[in-house]
């Protein structure tokens, strides 16, 4: 009833009826490690630290797919209004977006996280509302490889 699945990153069991072959490109976010890996033809082309949802507003675990990629805009919620340069949505309002603090050429600042906050336990006390926060350069590199329909696996 189950397959033993081994990769360079983890070992686990998958129900036979849940197994499917993924060719091409897939984005994998490991909540426990706060790491994103972008696989293209079974090779890691991007490995990046992230900040996922805090325990009260977690990033949803499961297999999703990218359904929207949009340019600069505000993310608006009940207690925030935040400017991002890119948003790559994969599950309802959840998506990958820039969150690293940087200055912009026209003056002013972008983002709210220092780069050292990514990849650690920040998500436990100061995580997102479900999105996957990324360093600006990393999310723009991700955008070069993904498109509408690209699978996104969120796991623990």
Helices and strands as residue ranges (DSSP letters): E 2-6, E 11-15, G 16-18, E 25-30, E 35-40, E 43-51, G 55-57, E 62-65, E 68-70, E 73-77, E 80-84, E 87-91, E 94-98, E 102-103, E 109-110, G 115-117, H 122-126, E 132-134, H 136-145, E 151-155
